Amino acid sequence: MISSEPPAPTRPAADSTSSRPRYKHSHSSSTSSRRRVPRSDSSDFLSDRATSQLIRRVLCPQQGPDRGRTTPPPPIDELLPPLTSRNDVDLQLYAIIAIVLRDFVQTWYNKITPDEAFVAEIVQVIAHCTRALEQRLRKVDVESLLFDELPDLFDKHVQAYRASRRPLVRPPIEADGREIYHSLCPLPYLSPIPRIDKPETASEQAANEVAYRQLLVQGVLAVLLPTEDLENECLTSLIGQILSELIIGGVVVKKASEPWMIWTGLTILADVIARRGQQGSSSSSGPALKGTGRAPSGPRGFSIPGLLWSFVHYIFALMGLLRVFLTTLTMSRSLPPRGHQLSPQKEGGGRSEQTPILAFAIWPMISDLIGMDRRMPWLSGSLSMLQWLAIGGPGHVAGPDGIIDR
């Protein structure tokens, strides 16, 4: 018998089931929103805090992690020996040392023993070397090094390179430019020249380069390290391998001296300088535009009053420069000497006389780079005559410890 009563309305199953997932979803979304942390910027990895954490994690593992610490951790300069006289430089140097030790020393040393005294001893030796190197650099005549010795070396390299690339014979006779350069500037650590028909020459050149780097580092360590550390052959060999293979060979030779790395560094430097210039110009022009309330006007046309005012400004600027020059010349007599060179008896190989500034090798280097002797011989001869008169002429204005030299 069929009942005539209509069935009781039932709630759709979808409603009962949909409420739970919606509740779960809202709960999970709220939980995830509470747990979600903002993504750190890429610049945070280059900050001083991230650098300090890296140094503490690698070079100071006995300090433990910073989480749960009620007191602030001691600074880096209290945990590690100083490398130089500046803390900001020490921070960057310790970051490089931490990366090198983490990637090339601790990867195999931690498999042997968990002892941490070995890494601390390496850091002590490196710190002793850097402090001794800084003390020796303070005694170096930086002006002569940067403007006389290094430009002279660079000028010889440019002249030898141009001579090796200058065609001396006609086709079909060919001359190898690398062989000509190495005959003009023989470099034992870069010989023999790699040849395609002799593949073994490449490996021989690499072996000679490795031997030269090791000899160079051993000579530096013999000067910088104390006697008790030099007697430890294990320590000196390990430090020598780190400096010669990882730093000089891996960083300087294979990366820093590559053309793409040099161009990248120059590009980054140019971008930073251009960005700072744009920020300075915008900050200086912003208040002026706000004060006037007008848009910057276009280029002005030619006007006689403007030309006269420009002429007057140039005259005043020239008079100011002339006054500064004369004041400097009159006060230069009371200035101390530029530097002091050791005599050959005290310092082997040193020069007994000081080189005047106008006799530095940087001036011939600039002349050779721009080709002044070939393009403007009269100007080159006139400047050489003025240089000779200033150095050896009456009054010795540009002579050693002269007016210009001070």
VONU-557944 format. One line per 8 residues: number of its first residue (from 1); their letters; for each residue x, y, z of C-alpha. Coordinates in Angstrom, 2 decimals. Layout:
% VONU-557944
NUM	A	X,Y,Z ~ ...
//
This chain:
% VONU-557944
1	MISSEPPA	0.00,0.00,0.00 ~ 1.49,3.21,-1.16 ~ 1.51,6.06,1.32 ~ 0.15,9.35,0.08 ~ 2.29,11.42,2.39 ~ 5.07,13.23,0.65 ~ 8.56,12.31,1.71 ~ 10.22,14.55,4.23
9	PTRPAADS	12.64,16.99,2.68 ~ 16.17,15.85,3.14 ~ 19.27,18.04,3.10 ~ 21.40,17.46,0.11 ~ 24.49,15.43,0.82 ~ 26.55,17.93,-1.01 ~ 25.72,20.58,1.58 ~ 26.77,18.41,4.50
17	TSSRPRYK	29.93,17.34,2.82 ~ 30.77,20.70,1.41 ~ 30.66,22.36,4.80 ~ 33.50,20.26,6.15 ~ 35.93,20.79,3.35 ~ 35.10,24.47,3.43 ~ 35.81,24.51,7.16 ~ 38.98,22.55,6.69
25	HSHSSSTS	40.07,24.74,3.87 ~ 39.44,27.91,5.86 ~ 41.23,26.47,8.86 ~ 44.19,25.36,6.82 ~ 44.33,28.65,4.97 ~ 44.30,30.60,8.22 ~ 46.97,28.32,9.66 ~ 49.11,28.62,6.56
33	SRRRVPRS	48.65,32.38,6.57 ~ 49.86,32.48,10.15 ~ 52.83,30.24,9.34 ~ 53.71,31.93,6.08 ~ 56.77,34.10,6.37 ~ 57.73,36.78,3.92 ~ 60.27,35.71,1.36 ~ 63.62,37.29,2.01
41	DSSDFLSD	65.15,39.49,-0.58 ~ 68.22,38.36,-2.47 ~ 70.13,41.32,-1.05 ~ 69.76,39.85,2.45 ~ 72.26,37.16,1.53 ~ 74.85,39.86,0.89 ~ 74.25,41.76,4.11 ~ 76.71,41.92,7.00
49	RATSQLIR	74.38,39.85,9.16 ~ 74.34,36.96,6.68 ~ 78.11,37.23,6.32 ~ 78.55,37.10,10.10 ~ 76.31,34.04,10.33 ~ 78.38,32.28,7.69 ~ 81.61,33.09,9.53 ~ 80.20,31.90,12.87
57	RVLCPQQG	78.88,28.70,11.33 ~ 82.18,27.76,9.69 ~ 84.96,29.33,11.74 ~ 83.28,29.44,15.17 ~ 81.23,26.23,15.43 ~ 81.90,25.97,19.17 ~ 79.64,28.97,19.75 ~ 76.57,26.98,18.68
65	PDRGRTTP	73.50,28.32,16.89 ~ 71.99,31.68,17.77 ~ 68.46,30.31,18.29 ~ 67.29,30.24,21.86 ~ 70.10,32.50,23.01 ~ 69.02,35.07,25.56 ~ 72.18,37.15,25.39 ~ 73.46,38.57,22.11
73	PPPIDELL	76.43,36.70,20.64 ~ 79.85,38.32,20.92 ~ 81.09,40.17,17.84 ~ 83.35,38.54,15.29 ~ 86.41,40.58,16.25 ~ 86.27,39.11,19.77 ~ 86.06,35.51,18.56 ~ 88.66,35.57,15.78
81	PPLTSRND	92.10,37.18,15.56 ~ 92.26,40.43,13.57 ~ 93.43,40.17,9.98 ~ 93.97,43.87,9.32 ~ 93.53,47.15,11.14 ~ 89.92,47.57,9.90 ~ 86.98,45.48,11.08 ~ 84.93,45.92,7.90
89	VDLQLYAI	87.80,44.55,5.80 ~ 88.26,41.67,8.26 ~ 84.60,40.72,7.86 ~ 84.90,40.33,4.09 ~ 88.24,38.52,4.32 ~ 86.86,36.10,6.90 ~ 83.91,35.41,4.61 ~ 86.32,34.40,1.81
97	IAIVLRDF	88.34,32.25,4.22 ~ 85.16,30.61,5.52 ~ 83.99,29.72,2.00 ~ 87.41,28.29,1.06 ~ 87.71,26.22,4.25 ~ 84.13,25.00,4.02 ~ 84.34,23.88,0.40 ~ 87.90,22.57,0.21
105	VQTWYNKI	89.10,21.65,3.72 ~ 86.18,20.64,5.91 ~ 84.71,18.42,3.19 ~ 87.49,15.89,3.68 ~ 88.79,16.77,7.16 ~ 85.45,16.20,8.89 ~ 85.44,12.66,7.53 ~ 88.66,11.97,9.43
113	TPDEAFVA	87.97,13.63,12.76 ~ 85.43,16.13,14.16 ~ 88.25,18.08,15.84 ~ 87.88,21.84,15.35 ~ 91.36,22.87,16.47 ~ 92.79,22.30,13.00 ~ 90.61,24.96,11.37 ~ 91.36,27.36,14.23
121	EIVQVIAH	95.09,26.82,13.71 ~ 94.76,27.55,9.99 ~ 92.91,30.77,10.80 ~ 95.67,31.79,13.23 ~ 98.36,31.23,10.60 ~ 96.44,33.18,7.94 ~ 95.85,36.03,10.41 ~ 99.56,36.16,11.22
129	CTRALEQR	100.39,36.33,7.50 ~ 97.90,39.11,6.78 ~ 99.07,41.23,9.71 ~ 102.71,40.83,8.69 ~ 101.81,41.65,5.09 ~ 99.99,44.80,6.18 ~ 103.00,45.93,8.20 ~ 105.28,45.42,5.20
137	LRKVDVES	102.89,47.25,2.89 ~ 102.97,50.28,5.17 ~ 106.70,50.62,4.45 ~ 106.25,50.48,0.67 ~ 106.39,53.64,-1.40 ~ 102.89,53.34,-2.85 ~ 103.34,56.29,-5.20 ~ 106.40,54.77,-6.87
145	LLFDELPD	104.74,51.37,-7.01 ~ 101.51,52.56,-8.63 ~ 102.87,55.29,-10.90 ~ 106.39,54.11,-11.73 ~ 107.05,50.38,-11.37 ~ 103.70,48.94,-12.44 ~ 103.28,51.34,-15.41 ~ 106.82,50.50,-16.52
153	LFDKHVQA	105.98,46.79,-16.46 ~ 102.72,47.39,-18.31 ~ 104.47,49.57,-20.92 ~ 107.02,46.83,-21.62 ~ 104.21,44.33,-21.99 ~ 102.37,46.58,-24.47 ~ 105.50,47.20,-26.52 ~ 106.34,43.50,-26.68
161	YRASRRPL	102.75,42.63,-27.60 ~ 102.66,45.21,-30.40 ~ 106.01,44.01,-31.71 ~ 104.79,40.41,-31.74 ~ 101.61,41.36,-33.61 ~ 103.34,43.59,-36.15 ~ 103.69,41.70,-39.47 ~ 107.35,41.35,-40.41
169	VRPPIEAD	107.01,38.86,-43.25 ~ 104.61,38.48,-46.12 ~ 102.39,35.51,-46.89 ~ 102.73,32.58,-47.37 ~ 105.35,32.81,-44.61 ~ 103.72,32.93,-41.18 ~ 105.18,33.91,-37.82 ~ 103.66,32.86,-34.51
177	GREIYHSL	102.96,35.94,-32.41 ~ 103.11,34.00,-29.14 ~ 106.59,32.69,-29.90 ~ 107.77,36.21,-30.76 ~ 106.31,37.57,-27.52 ~ 107.90,34.84,-25.38 ~ 111.24,35.41,-27.08 ~ 111.01,39.14,-26.24
185	CPLPYLSP	109.69,38.55,-22.70 ~ 110.73,35.04,-21.64 ~ 108.48,33.69,-18.89 ~ 109.67,30.31,-17.55 ~ 106.41,29.61,-15.74 ~ 104.43,30.02,-18.99 ~ 106.70,27.89,-21.15 ~ 106.58,25.86,-23.33
193	IPRIDKPE	104.01,27.45,-25.61 ~ 101.05,25.09,-26.17 ~ 100.98,23.78,-29.73 ~ 98.22,21.98,-31.55 ~ 100.55,19.40,-33.07 ~ 102.09,18.69,-29.64 ~ 99.34,18.17,-27.03 ~ 101.85,17.40,-24.29
201	TASEQAAN	103.04,21.02,-24.28 ~ 99.79,22.17,-22.65 ~ 100.25,19.81,-19.70 ~ 103.90,20.83,-19.37 ~ 102.94,24.50,-19.25 ~ 100.27,23.79,-16.61 ~ 102.82,21.87,-14.52 ~ 105.33,24.73,-14.75
209	EVAYRQLL	102.64,27.20,-13.72 ~ 101.69,25.10,-10.70 ~ 105.34,24.80,-9.66 ~ 105.82,28.56,-9.99 ~ 102.76,29.29,-7.84 ~ 104.00,26.94,-5.14 ~ 107.47,28.50,-5.17 ~ 105.92,31.96,-4.97
217	VQGVLAVL	103.76,31.03,-1.98 ~ 106.61,29.26,-0.20 ~ 108.77,32.37,-0.58 ~ 106.00,34.57,0.79 ~ 105.40,32.25,3.75 ~ 109.12,32.17,4.53 ~ 109.02,35.96,4.92 ~ 105.72,36.29,6.77
225	LPTEDLEN	105.50,33.24,9.05 ~ 107.40,32.93,12.34 ~ 110.14,30.33,12.74 ~ 108.10,27.85,14.81 ~ 105.37,27.72,12.18 ~ 107.86,27.25,9.35 ~ 109.20,24.14,11.05 ~ 105.74,22.55,10.87
233	ECLTSLIG	105.85,21.00,7.39 ~ 102.27,19.76,7.51 ~ 100.91,23.20,8.30 ~ 103.05,25.05,5.75 ~ 102.24,22.55,3.00 ~ 98.52,22.82,3.66 ~ 98.57,26.62,3.84 ~ 100.70,26.68,0.70
241	QILSELII	98.21,24.50,-1.17 ~ 95.30,26.66,-0.05 ~ 97.00,29.88,-1.15 ~ 98.58,28.59,-4.37 ~ 95.87,26.32,-5.74 ~ 92.60,27.56,-4.27 ~ 93.13,31.31,-4.03 ~ 95.76,32.15,-6.68
249	GGVVVKKA	95.02,29.29,-9.07 ~ 91.28,28.95,-8.58 ~ 90.24,32.55,-7.99 ~ 92.89,34.78,-9.58 ~ 94.04,32.71,-12.56 ~ 90.84,30.92,-13.55 ~ 88.32,33.66,-12.73 ~ 89.65,37.12,-11.91
257	SEPWMIWT	92.07,37.23,-14.87 ~ 89.54,36.04,-17.43 ~ 88.31,38.68,-19.90 ~ 84.64,38.00,-19.16 ~ 85.22,38.53,-15.43 ~ 87.09,41.79,-16.03 ~ 84.34,43.06,-18.34 ~ 81.69,42.02,-15.82
265	GLTILADV	83.44,43.90,-13.04 ~ 83.81,47.01,-15.19 ~ 80.15,46.81,-16.20 ~ 78.99,46.52,-12.59 ~ 81.25,49.41,-11.57 ~ 79.92,51.58,-14.41 ~ 76.32,50.75,-13.49 ~ 76.90,51.65,-9.85
273	IARRGQQG	78.56,54.95,-10.75 ~ 75.80,55.82,-13.24 ~ 73.09,54.94,-10.71 ~ 74.68,57.13,-8.05 ~ 74.99,59.97,-10.54 ~ 71.33,59.69,-11.47 ~ 70.29,59.64,-7.82 ~ 72.39,62.71,-7.09
281	SSSSSGPA	71.04,64.62,-10.08 ~ 67.43,63.71,-9.26 ~ 67.83,64.70,-5.60 ~ 69.39,68.03,-6.55 ~ 66.91,68.87,-9.29 ~ 63.84,67.78,-7.29 ~ 63.81,70.61,-4.71 ~ 64.55,73.19,-7.41
289	LKGTGRAP	61.58,72.06,-9.50 ~ 59.31,72.00,-6.45 ~ 60.35,75.51,-5.44 ~ 59.78,77.01,-8.87 ~ 56.74,74.91,-9.74 ~ 57.71,74.91,-13.41 ~ 58.84,72.18,-15.72 ~ 62.48,72.19,-16.83
297	SGPRGFSI	62.93,74.42,-19.83 ~ 64.56,73.29,-23.05 ~ 67.93,74.38,-24.40 ~ 68.39,78.10,-24.50 ~ 69.28,79.95,-27.64 ~ 72.36,82.06,-28.32 ~ 72.50,85.43,-26.59 ~ 75.25,88.02,-26.34
305	PGLLWSFV	74.67,88.81,-22.60 ~ 74.87,85.11,-21.79 ~ 78.12,84.84,-23.76 ~ 79.58,87.82,-21.89 ~ 78.62,86.38,-18.51 ~ 80.15,83.02,-19.47 ~ 83.36,84.79,-20.47 ~ 83.46,86.61,-17.13
313	HYIFALMG	82.88,83.35,-15.25 ~ 85.72,81.64,-17.13 ~ 88.05,84.53,-16.31 ~ 87.21,84.32,-12.60 ~ 87.67,80.53,-12.64 ~ 91.06,80.89,-14.35 ~ 92.16,83.50,-11.83 ~ 91.08,81.23,-8.98
321	LLRVFLTT	93.06,78.31,-10.39 ~ 96.11,80.51,-10.90 ~ 95.85,81.76,-7.33 ~ 95.63,78.21,-5.96 ~ 98.62,77.17,-8.06 ~ 100.77,80.07,-6.87 ~ 99.74,79.53,-3.25 ~ 100.66,75.86,-3.52
329	LTMSRSLP	104.06,76.69,-4.98 ~ 104.86,79.17,-2.22 ~ 103.75,76.80,0.54 ~ 105.51,73.74,-0.89 ~ 108.84,74.80,0.62 ~ 107.52,74.10,4.10 ~ 106.11,70.67,3.21 ~ 108.00,67.51,4.28
337	PRGHQLSP	109.74,65.34,1.68 ~ 107.58,63.00,-0.35 ~ 109.22,59.83,0.88 ~ 112.45,58.18,1.85 ~ 114.20,55.50,-0.16 ~ 116.62,53.12,1.52 ~ 120.16,53.04,0.26 ~ 121.42,49.96,-1.61
345	QKEGGGRS	123.60,49.03,1.36 ~ 120.55,48.80,3.63 ~ 118.09,47.37,1.14 ~ 119.38,45.08,-1.58 ~ 118.25,46.08,-5.03 ~ 116.74,49.38,-3.88 ~ 117.41,52.66,-5.61 ~ 119.64,55.15,-3.89
353	EQTPILAF	117.88,58.18,-5.34 ~ 114.23,59.00,-5.34 ~ 112.51,59.22,-8.70 ~ 110.78,62.56,-9.34 ~ 107.08,62.54,-10.11 ~ 107.56,63.92,-13.62 ~ 110.06,61.12,-14.30 ~ 107.60,58.36,-13.42
361	AIWPMISD	106.97,55.69,-16.02 ~ 103.26,56.46,-16.17 ~ 103.86,59.40,-18.53 ~ 105.71,57.37,-21.22 ~ 103.09,54.66,-20.80 ~ 100.25,57.09,-21.56 ~ 102.19,58.45,-24.52 ~ 102.74,54.95,-25.93
369	LIGMDRRM	99.12,53.93,-25.40 ~ 97.71,56.86,-27.36 ~ 100.53,56.76,-29.93 ~ 101.67,60.33,-29.38 ~ 105.13,59.72,-30.89 ~ 103.53,58.52,-34.12 ~ 100.51,60.81,-34.35 ~ 101.81,64.06,-32.85
377	PWLSGSLS	105.62,63.96,-32.82 ~ 105.98,67.73,-32.34 ~ 103.77,67.71,-29.26 ~ 105.63,64.71,-27.86 ~ 108.98,66.42,-28.40 ~ 107.77,69.66,-26.82 ~ 106.47,67.88,-23.73 ~ 109.73,65.95,-23.41
385	MLQWLAIG	111.68,69.21,-23.58 ~ 109.49,70.79,-20.89 ~ 109.90,67.70,-18.73 ~ 113.69,67.85,-19.04 ~ 113.75,71.57,-18.23 ~ 111.51,71.08,-15.17 ~ 113.62,68.22,-13.79 ~ 117.18,69.28,-14.65
393	GPGHVAGP	116.78,72.93,-15.58 ~ 117.38,76.01,-13.45 ~ 115.75,75.77,-10.05 ~ 115.04,72.02,-10.34 ~ 111.34,72.72,-10.00 ~ 110.39,69.08,-10.64 ~ 113.59,67.50,-9.33 ~ 113.79,65.14,-6.35
401	DGIIDR	112.10,66.81,-3.35 ~ 111.46,69.87,-5.49 ~ 108.44,72.14,-5.49 ~ 106.29,69.86,-7.66 ~ 107.64,66.71,-6.03 ~ 106.48,67.80,-2.59
//
